Amino acid sequence: MRLVPWTSDDLGRRMNDVLAVFGEAMSYHPQALAVRRGYITTHLQRPHFRAIASLSDQGQLLGFAYGYHSEPGQWWHDQVSSVLDPDARQRWLTDCFEVVELHVRPAAQGHGLGEAQLRALLAMTGAATTLLSTPEADEQASRAWRLYRRTGFLDVSRHLLFPGDPRPFAVLGRPLPMTH
Ligand SMILES: CC(C)(COP(=O)(O)OP(=O)(O)OC[C@H]1O[C@@H](n2cnc3c(N)ncnc32)[C@H](O)[C@@H]1OP(=O)(O)O)[C@@H](O)C(=O)NCCC(=O)NCCS
């Protein structure tokens, strides 16, 4: 297994594999994945796009993560900005790298790949903070939540509802760089 930094072109070339990992990890229906293809294609053009892939020795995609600089005018940035008070907005969103997607194929989960991807991705940005959103869940029972807490992510906003999604989300963040 190896972690490989990807350019936006690299990710675009492996889009079908990315969607397959995404679909497996999130148990998404093919129709939902078709919508994701459109989103991800848009994200490839975003400022300071960074991505990392976990590849098996045979080149199979085991997991991936990507993000970009979070800026006004981006849908997610504006949603999060609207629920923060001015101090929190200043602290978290002034120079922020958004972790947009982080997924590991179920068969490869539980061996530290997700954490390695997250750390490698965050080492590729010079931003002052990072933010992500994740569905609300039992922190002890959710592998994603355990990972975020273990790596120092703090509550920025909880039980947030994004338009078009009935699930409540938490916005979590941490200052960068990660030194431990
Ligand atoms: C969330 C997700 C990316 C985490 O990836 P992962 O590889 O499964 O998880 P981690 O890197 O945290 O694996 C660590 C687990 O392996 C164990 N582990 C074994 N060897 C390890 C090593 N060398 N280093 C670190 N952890 C190791 C850890 O103890 C940890 O156990 P735990 O999950 O019971 O706490 C992945 O589970 C996933 O894709 N889930 C579905 C999609 C999802 O929820 N994505 C995030 C949405 S916001």
The ligand as an SDF file (V2000), in Angstrom:
LIG
                    3D

 48 50  0  0  0  0  0  0  0  0999 V2000
  -14.0040    7.3190    8.2130 C   0  0  0  0  0  0  0  0  0  0  0  0
  -12.9720    6.5110    7.4460 C   0  0  0  0  0  0  0  0  0  0  0  0
  -12.4120    7.3560    6.3090 C   0  0  0  0  0  0  0  0  0  0  0  0
  -11.8350    6.1370    8.3920 C   0  0  0  0  0  0  0  0  0  0  0  0
  -10.8860    5.3410    7.7070 O   0  0  0  0  0  0  0  0  0  0  0  0
  -10.3160    4.0010    8.3870 P   0  0  0  0  0  0  0  0  0  0  0  0
   -9.1090    3.6150    7.6410 O   0  0  0  0  0  0  0  0  0  0  0  0
  -11.4290    3.0460    8.4950 O   0  0  0  0  0  0  0  0  0  0  0  0
  -10.0350    4.5170    9.8500 O   0  0  0  0  0  0  0  0  0  0  0  0
   -8.7410    4.9080   10.6250 P   0  0  0  0  0  0  0  0  0  0  0  0
   -7.6030    5.3670    9.8140 O   0  0  0  0  0  0  0  0  0  0  0  0
   -9.2210    5.8150   11.6760 O   0  0  0  0  0  0  0  0  0  0  0  0
   -8.4310    3.4800   11.1710 O   0  0  0  0  0  0  0  0  0  0  0  0
   -8.0920    3.4600   12.4170 C   0  0  0  0  0  0  0  0  0  0  0  0
   -8.5870    2.2080   13.0750 C   0  0  0  0  0  0  0  0  0  0  0  0
   -7.6510    1.2060   12.7610 O   0  0  0  0  0  0  0  0  0  0  0  0
   -6.8600    0.9420   13.9070 C   0  0  0  0  0  0  0  0  0  0  0  0
   -5.4640    0.8730   13.4460 N   0  0  0  0  0  0  0  0  0  0  0  0
   -4.8420   -0.2730   13.1950 C   0  0  0  0  0  0  0  0  0  0  0  0
   -3.5970   -0.0140   12.7860 N   0  0  0  0  0  0  0  0  0  0  0  0
   -3.4250    1.3250   12.7720 C   0  0  0  0  0  0  0  0  0  0  0  0
   -2.3540    2.1980   12.4500 C   0  0  0  0  0  0  0  0  0  0  0  0
   -1.1880    1.7400   12.0330 N   0  0  0  0  0  0  0  0  0  0  0  0
   -2.5340    3.5230   12.5480 N   0  0  0  0  0  0  0  0  0  0  0  0
   -3.7080    4.0290   12.9700 C   0  0  0  0  0  0  0  0  0  0  0  0
   -4.7720    3.2390   13.2830 N   0  0  0  0  0  0  0  0  0  0  0  0
   -4.6270    1.9050   13.1840 C   0  0  0  0  0  0  0  0  0  0  0  0
   -7.1220    2.0780   14.8810 C   0  0  0  0  0  0  0  0  0  0  0  0
   -7.0460    1.6410   16.2080 O   0  0  0  0  0  0  0  0  0  0  0  0
   -8.5140    2.5260   14.5280 C   0  0  0  0  0  0  0  0  0  0  0  0
   -9.4890    1.7830   15.2040 O   0  0  0  0  0  0  0  0  0  0  0  0
  -10.9270    2.4240   15.5240 P   0  0  0  0  0  0  0  0  0  0  0  0
  -11.5460    2.8700   14.2450 O   0  0  0  0  0  0  0  0  0  0  0  0
  -11.6490    1.3020   16.1670 O   0  0  0  0  0  0  0  0  0  0  0  0
  -10.7370    3.6040   16.4240 O   0  0  0  0  0  0  0  0  0  0  0  0
  -13.5630    5.2070    6.8750 C   0  0  0  0  0  0  0  0  0  0  0  0
  -13.9810    4.3770    7.9390 O   0  0  0  0  0  0  0  0  0  0  0  0
  -14.7070    5.4390    5.9130 C   0  0  0  0  0  0  0  0  0  0  0  0
  -14.4850    5.6230    4.7290 O   0  0  0  0  0  0  0  0  0  0  0  0
  -15.9430    5.3820    6.4330 N   0  0  0  0  0  0  0  0  0  0  0  0
  -17.1320    5.5300    5.6370 C   0  0  0  0  0  0  0  0  0  0  0  0
  -17.1930    6.8730    4.9950 C   0  0  0  0  0  0  0  0  0  0  0  0
  -17.1150    7.9870    5.9890 C   0  0  0  0  0  0  0  0  0  0  0  0
  -17.7350    7.9420    7.0490 O   0  0  0  0  0  0  0  0  0  0  0  0
  -16.3560    9.0190    5.6070 N   0  0  0  0  0  0  0  0  0  0  0  0
  -16.2440   10.1990    6.3930 C   0  0  0  0  0  0  0  0  0  0  0  0
  -17.4840   10.9680    6.1540 C   0  0  0  0  0  0  0  0  0  0  0  0
  -17.3530   12.5850    6.7860 S   0  0  0  0  0  0  0  0  0  0  0  0
  1  2  1  0
  2  3  1  0
  2  4  1  0
  2 36  1  0
  4  5  1  0
  5  6  1  0
  6  7  2  0
  6  8  1  0
  6  9  1  0
  9 10  1  0
 10 11  2  0
 10 12  1  0
 10 13  1  0
 13 14  1  0
 14 15  1  0
 15 16  1  0
 15 30  1  0
 16 17  1  0
 17 18  1  0
 17 28  1  0
 18 19  1  0
 18 27  1  0
 19 20  2  0
 20 21  1  0
 21 22  1  0
 21 27  2  0
 22 23  1  0
 22 24  2  0
 24 25  1  0
 25 26  2  0
 26 27  1  0
 28 29  1  0
 28 30  1  0
 30 31  1  0
 31 32  1  0
 32 33  2  0
 32 34  1  0
 32 35  1  0
 36 37  1  0
 36 38  1  0
 38 39  2  0
 38 40  1  0
 40 41  1  0
 41 42  1  0
 42 43  1  0
 43 44  2  0
 43 45  1  0
 45 46  1  0
 46 47  1  0
 47 48  1  0
M  END
$$$$
